[in-house]
Amino acid sequence: MRLKDKHAVFLREQAREVNFVWNYCNELALKILQREARFCSAYDLHRYTTGATKQGLSLHSQTVQAIAEELVRRRRQFSKRRLAWRKSGGARRSLGWIPVKASALRYKDGQVWYGARALSLWDSYGLHLYELGTGSFSEDSRARWYLNVTVKLKRRARSTTSRSVGIDLGLKEFATLSEGRKLEAHRFYRDLEPALGVAQRAKNKRRVSALHAKIANRRKDALHKFSTALAREYGAIFVGNVNASALARTGMAKSVLDARWSAFRTMLQYKCADAGVWFEEINEAFSTQTCSCCTSRTGPKGIAGLGIRQWECRVCGALHDRDINAARNILATGMRQADTRVGELQDGLASTHAAAGRGRLAEGIPVL
């Protein structure tokens, strides 16, 4: 949720102190590694930062601990001896970031209290209904500040539909469903590219940042709406594992990055997990060349065949739309894999039950 701009000065000062603590812990961890040949833990860093808030830092004590914990977590994640320094000034200034723990946050009278400081915000979620957890204050490229906080939600009703769908991702149509529906690819970047060029030539950095934010927000809104609709409508979703990072290094890079396939799959995955929908990424190799009716590989091949959008199977004579046929093959492959995994799970449960029964019999306990 966005915080009001009047708190930007206070938050920026807090972010500078966060950068100071981060760089101190980063350097200290490197020295411990060089001298003692071991990676220090967050607990080790806590011992060196204890009492820092009493010696001039205005940060909350829980924030100082959260910084050390985040540094250790990221160092392990990226397998680094030392992470990058956080810069508080200059052209490469790090965007503001202030981690907070649940004990440092509370909601009262329409404001969020960070320690003894009240921060006003646009409460679009009704925070008084939730118990606040850990989170952070973060700054975007337009110097706007936001509160990111975790809350506990009631589990939603599980999906009861048994419908399954395969999804083929593309550039001309963003997504083609195995049922025949197609979602037109929105050109968020290309639509605002002329205005973006004007702002860049005029060296209007604020306008450039605003346009980039508008493009990202429009794209994110469309992906959220589409992924939510799919998770509510189907009980099993199978999507092709198109390699976006590889295609982003080709001449189609601008369109591929504008489509954001990876972000869409991530959204779909966690929304399906929340709704109890079976979700799986399927290897889409040869999905456009294989006939979905007779499984013969008679479709258009190679770069020359990319422009062929409809083709007829030479074996069974079925007429196919290229994208719909690929989506149906993805669905068929996903259903086969799902059946196999369900069978393996049932066999594993049966083996576990049988082993437990044998153990009870050995102890002289009757098995029901």
C-alpha positions in Angstrom: 0.0 0.0 0.0 1.3 3.4 -0.9 2.4 5.8 1.9 1.7 9.5 1.7 4.5 11.6 0.3 4.9 13.7 3.4 6.8 10.9 5.0 9.4 10.6 2.3 12.0 12.7 4.1 11.8 10.6 7.3 11.8 7.3 5.3 14.8 8.4 3.2 16.8 9.1 6.4 15.9 5.7 7.7 16.9 4.1 4.4 20.4 5.8 4.7 20.9 4.2 8.1 19.7 0.9 6.8 22.4 1.1 4.1 25.0 1.9 6.7 24.1 -1.1 8.8 23.9 -3.4 5.7 27.4 -2.3 4.6 28.8 -2.7 8.1 27.4 -6.3 8.4 28.5 -7.0 4.8 32.1 -6.0 5.5 32.1 -7.7 8.9 31.0 -11.0 7.5 33.7 -10.8 4.9 36.4 -10.2 7.5 35.2 -13.1 9.6 35.3 -15.3 6.6 38.9 -14.2 5.8 40.2 -14.5 9.3 38.3 -17.6 10.6 37.4 -19.4 7.3 33.8 -19.6 8.2 30.5 -18.0 7.2 28.9 -16.1 10.1 25.3 -16.5 10.9 22.7 -13.8 11.6 23.1 -14.6 15.3 26.8 -13.7 15.1 26.0 -10.4 13.5 23.4 -9.6 16.1 26.2 -9.7 18.8 28.1 -6.9 17.0 25.0 -4.7 16.3 23.5 -5.0 19.8 23.1 -1.5 21.3 23.5 0.3 18.0 20.2 2.1 18.4 21.5 3.5 21.7 24.6 4.9 20.1 23.0 7.3 17.6 21.0 5.2 15.1 17.3 6.1 15.0 16.4 2.7 13.5 14.1 0.3 15.4 16.1 -2.4 17.1 14.1 -5.1 15.3 15.0 -3.5 12.0 18.7 -3.8 12.7 18.2 -7.5 13.3 16.1 -7.9 10.2 18.9 -6.3 8.1 21.5 -8.9 9.3 19.0 -11.7 8.8 18.3 -10.6 5.2 21.9 -10.2 4.4 22.7 -13.8 5.5 19.7 -15.1 3.7 20.6 -13.4 0.4 24.3 -14.5 0.7 23.2 -18.1 1.0 20.7 -17.8 -1.8 23.2 -16.4 -4.3 26.2 -18.3 -2.9 28.3 -15.2 -2.5 31.2 -14.4 -0.3 30.1 -10.8 -0.2 27.0 -9.0 -1.5 26.9 -5.6 -3.2 27.2 -2.5 -1.2 24.0 -0.4 -0.7 24.7 3.2 -2.0 22.9 6.2 -0.4 23.8 8.7 -3.1 25.0 9.3 -6.6 23.6 8.1 -10.0 23.6 4.5 -8.8 21.8 5.1 -5.6 20.1 2.1 -4.1 16.3 2.5 -3.9 15.1 2.9 -0.3 14.4 -0.2 1.7 13.6 -0.6 5.4 12.8 -4.1 6.7 10.5 -4.4 9.7 9.4 -7.2 12.0 5.9 -7.8 13.3 6.7 -6.4 16.7 7.7 -3.0 15.2 4.4 -2.5 13.3 0.9 -1.8 14.5 -2.2 -0.4 12.9 -4.2 2.3 14.8 -6.8 4.9 13.8 -6.1 4.6 10.1 -2.3 4.8 10.4 0.5 2.4 10.6 2.8 2.9 13.5 6.5 2.1 13.0 7.9 2.2 16.5 6.8 5.6 17.8 6.2 7.1 14.3 2.7 7.3 12.8 2.7 6.9 9.0 -0.4 7.8 6.9 -1.3 5.6 3.9 -4.0 4.8 1.5 -5.6 1.8 3.2 -7.3 0.0 0.3 -7.3 -3.4 2.0 -8.8 -2.6 5.5 -5.8 -3.4 7.6 -7.8 -3.2 10.8 -9.2 -6.6 9.8 -5.8 -8.3 9.8 -3.0 -9.1 12.1 0.2 -7.5 10.7 3.2 -9.7 10.2 6.7 -9.0 8.9 7.3 -6.6 6.0 9.2 -3.7 4.7 9.0 -0.1 3.5 10.3 0.3 -0.1 10.8 3.1 -2.5 10.2 2.9 -6.3 11.9 4.6 -9.1 9.6 7.6 -8.8 10.6 8.2 -5.1 7.2 6.9 -3.9 7.1 4.8 -0.7 5.1 1.7 -0.1 4.3 -0.6 2.8 4.7 -4.3 2.0 3.4 -6.4 4.8 2.3 -10.0 5.3 -1.1 -10.9 6.8 -2.9 -14.1 7.6 -5.9 -14.8 5.4 -8.7 -17.3 5.8 -8.3 -20.2 3.4 -10.6 -19.8 0.4 -13.1 -22.4 -0.8 -11.4 -25.1 -2.9 -12.2 -25.4 -6.5 -14.8 -28.1 -7.2 -14.8 -28.0 -11.0 -13.3 -31.0 -12.9 -12.5 -29.1 -16.1 -9.0 -29.2 -17.5 -7.2 -26.9 -19.9 -4.0 -26.7 -21.8 -2.4 -23.4 -22.5 0.0 -22.5 -25.4 1.8 -19.2 -24.8 2.7 -17.0 -27.8 3.4 -13.5 -29.1 0.6 -13.0 -31.7 -1.9 -14.4 -29.2 -0.7 -14.2 -25.6 -2.4 -17.5 -24.8 -4.4 -20.1 -26.7 -6.5 -22.5 -24.7 -7.1 -26.1 -25.7 -10.9 -25.3 -25.9 -10.2 -22.9 -28.7 -10.3 -19.5 -27.0 -7.5 -17.1 -27.6 -6.3 -14.1 -25.6 -5.0 -11.3 -27.7 -1.5 -10.1 -26.9 -1.5 -6.6 -25.4 1.4 -4.5 -26.6 1.8 -2.4 -23.5 5.3 -1.2 -24.2 4.8 -0.6 -28.0 1.7 1.4 -27.3 3.6 3.9 -25.2 6.9 3.6 -27.0 6.4 6.9 -29.0 5.6 8.9 -25.9 8.6 7.2 -24.1 10.9 8.2 -27.0 9.8 11.8 -26.8 10.4 11.9 -23.0 13.8 10.3 -23.4 14.9 12.7 -26.1 13.8 15.6 -23.9 15.8 14.1 -21.0 12.7 14.3 -18.8 13.6 11.6 -16.3 10.5 12.0 -14.2 8.3 11.5 -17.3 10.3 8.5 -18.4 9.9 6.9 -14.9 6.2 7.6 -15.0 5.7 6.0 -18.4 7.7 2.9 -17.4 5.6 2.6 -14.3 2.4 2.9 -16.3 3.5 0.1 -18.7 4.4 -2.2 -15.8 1.1 -1.5 -14.0 -1.0 -2.1 -17.1 0.8 -5.3 -17.8 0.6 -6.6 -14.2 -3.1 -5.7 -14.1 -3.9 -7.7 -17.2 -1.8 -10.8 -16.1 -3.5 -10.8 -12.7 -7.0 -10.7 -14.2 -6.3 -13.5 -16.7 -4.6 -15.8 -14.2 -7.3 -15.3 -11.6 -10.0 -16.1 -14.1 -8.2 -19.3 -15.1 -7.7 -20.4 -11.5 -11.4 -19.9 -10.8 -12.7 -21.6 -13.9 -10.6 -24.8 -14.1 -9.6 -27.7 -11.9 -6.4 -28.6 -13.7 -4.2 -26.2 -15.7 -1.3 -27.3 -17.9 0.9 -24.6 -19.5 3.8 -24.9 -21.9 7.3 -24.3 -20.6 8.4 -21.8 -23.3 11.9 -20.6 -22.6 11.4 -16.9 -22.3 15.0 -16.1 -21.2 16.4 -17.8 -24.4 14.0 -16.0 -26.7 14.8 -12.7 -25.0 18.3 -12.9 -26.6 16.9 -13.1 -30.1 15.4 -10.5 -32.4 12.0 -11.0 -30.7 13.4 -9.7 -27.4 11.1 -6.7 -27.2 7.9 -8.6 -27.7 9.0 -11.5 -25.4 9.9 -9.1 -22.5 6.6 -7.3 -23.1 4.6 -10.5 -22.8 6.2 -11.5 -19.4 5.4 -15.3 -19.7 7.5 -16.2 -16.7 5.6 -13.7 -14.5 2.3 -15.1 -15.7 3.3 -18.7 -14.9 4.4 -17.6 -11.4 1.0 -15.9 -10.8 -0.9 -18.9 -12.1 1.1 -21.3 -9.9 0.5 -19.6 -6.6 -3.1 -18.8 -7.4 -3.7 -22.5 -8.3 -2.1 -23.6 -5.1 -4.4 -21.3 -3.1 -7.5 -22.5 -5.0 -6.6 -26.2 -4.9 -6.1 -26.4 -8.7 -3.7 -28.9 -10.2 -1.0 -26.8 -12.0 1.9 -28.1 -14.0 4.4 -26.8 -16.6 4.6 -29.2 -19.6 7.5 -29.7 -22.0 6.1 -28.3 -25.2 8.7 -29.9 -27.6 7.1 -30.9 -30.9 3.6 -29.8 -29.7 3.0 -27.7 -32.8 4.2 -30.5 -35.2 2.2 -33.4 -33.6 -1.3 -34.0 -34.7 -3.6 -33.9 -31.6 -5.9 -36.5 -33.2 -3.6 -39.3 -34.4 -0.3 -38.2 -32.7 1.5 -38.3 -36.0 4.3 -35.7 -36.4 3.2 -34.3 -39.7 3.0 -30.6 -38.9 5.1 -27.7 -40.2 8.7 -27.9 -39.2 11.7 -25.5 -39.0 11.9 -21.7 -39.2 10.2 -21.8 -42.6 7.1 -23.4 -41.1 6.7 -20.7 -38.4 4.4 -18.7 -40.7 2.1 -21.6 -41.3 -0.8 -21.1 -38.9 -3.1 -23.8 -40.3 -2.2 -27.3 -41.6 -3.8 -30.6 -42.5 -2.5 -33.9 -41.1 -1.3 -36.2 -43.9 -2.2 -39.3 -41.9 -5.7 -38.7 -40.6 -6.7 -35.6 -42.7 -7.6 -33.5 -39.6 -7.4 -29.7 -40.1 -5.6 -27.9 -37.3 -5.1 -24.4 -36.1 -1.4 -24.3 -35.1 -1.8 -22.8 -31.6 -5.0 -24.7 -30.7 -3.4 -28.0 -31.7 -0.3 -27.2 -29.5 -2.6 -26.4 -26.6 -4.4 -29.7 -27.0 -1.1 -31.6 -27.1 0.0 -29.8 -23.9 -3.3 -30.8 -22.3 -3.0 -34.5 -23.3 0.6 -34.7 -22.1 -0.3 -33.0 -18.8 -3.2 -35.4 -18.2 -0.9 -38.4 -18.8 1.7 -37.1 -16.4 -1.0 -36.3 -13.8 -2.4 -39.8 -14.0 1.1 -41.2 -13.6 1.8 -39.1 -10.5 -1.6 -39.9 -8.9 -0.9 -43.6 -9.5 2.6 -43.3 -7.9 1.1 -41.5 -4.9 -1.5 -44.1 -4.4 1.1 -46.9 -4.6 3.2 -45.0 -2.0 0.3 -44.6 0.3 -0.6 -48.3 -0.1 3.0 -49.4 0.7 3.1 -47.1 3.8 -0.2 -48.5 5.0 0.9 -52.1 4.5 4.2 -51.4 6.3 2.3 -49.9 9.2 0.0 -52.9 9.3 2.9 -55.4 9.4 4.4 -53.4 12.3 1.1 -53.5 14.3 0.8 -57.3 13.7 4.4 -57.8 15.0 3.4 -56.0 18.1 0.3 -58.1 18.5 -2.1 -55.2 17.7 -5.1 -56.1 15.5 -5.2 -54.3 12.2 -8.6 -52.9 11.2 
